[in-house]
Each structure stands twice: as structure tokens, then as C-alpha cells.
Amino acid sequence: MFGWIGKLARNARGATAMEYGLVVALIAIGLTAGVSTLGARADALWHGASTRVAGAIG
């Protein structure tokens, strides 16, 4: 299984493909972390607004 990865790494085109793959993976990890943080903040924002509206209605 790992034999083809070694061949790919020794090949210049394969090395470039692996580099692009790593860049895409890092971007995906960054986007996942960012969306997760943004989602938590949005949830807190809407929860706070909901609490204030419920308190105002009474």
C-alpha cells in the first residue's frame, strides 16, 4: 500500500501533487476550526438575544 506513496513522492509531479494535497488539508483544517468558532459565537449571540427578548416580553 505504501509503495505507491513512495513512488509518488520520488516523482516530481507526484511531489507537487502531494504538496497541493497537504495545502488543501491544512486549509480544510483551518476552515473547520474557523467555522466551529464562528458557530459557537453565533450561538451565544442568538441565545443572548433570545433571553433578552423573553425577558422584555415578560
N, C-alpha and C positions, 0 to 999 in steps of 0.2 A: 504494500500500500504506500509506504513512504518512498519507494524507489522512484516513482514518477515525480514526487515533490523535489527530490534531489536533482533529477534531470532538468526539471523546470527551473530550478534555482541556478544551475550552471549555464543555461541558455540565456543570452542577453534579452531576448523577447520575453522569456519566462520570468526573468528577474524583474523586468519592468511591470509585467502583469502582477507579480506578487507585491511589488511596491504600491501599485494602484489599489490592490486589494486591501493592503494594510491601511492606506489612507482612507479608503471608504469605510473600513471597520472603525477607525478612530472617529471619523465624522459621525457615524451612526451612534457610537457610544456617547459622544458629546451631545448630539441631538436628543437622545433618550434622557440623559441627565437634565438637560435644559427644559424639556417638556415636562418632566416629572416635577421639577422645582416650580415651574410656572403653574402647573396644575394645582399644586399644594397651596400656592399663594392665591390663586383664583378661588379655590375652595374656601379659604379663610376669609377672603373679601366678601364672597356671597353669603357666607354664614353670618358674618358680622352685620351685613345689610339686612338680612332676614330677621336677625334678632332685634335690630333697631326698629324695623317696620312693625314687628309683632308687639314690641313694647309701646310704640306710638298708638297702635290700634287699641291696645289695651285689654 
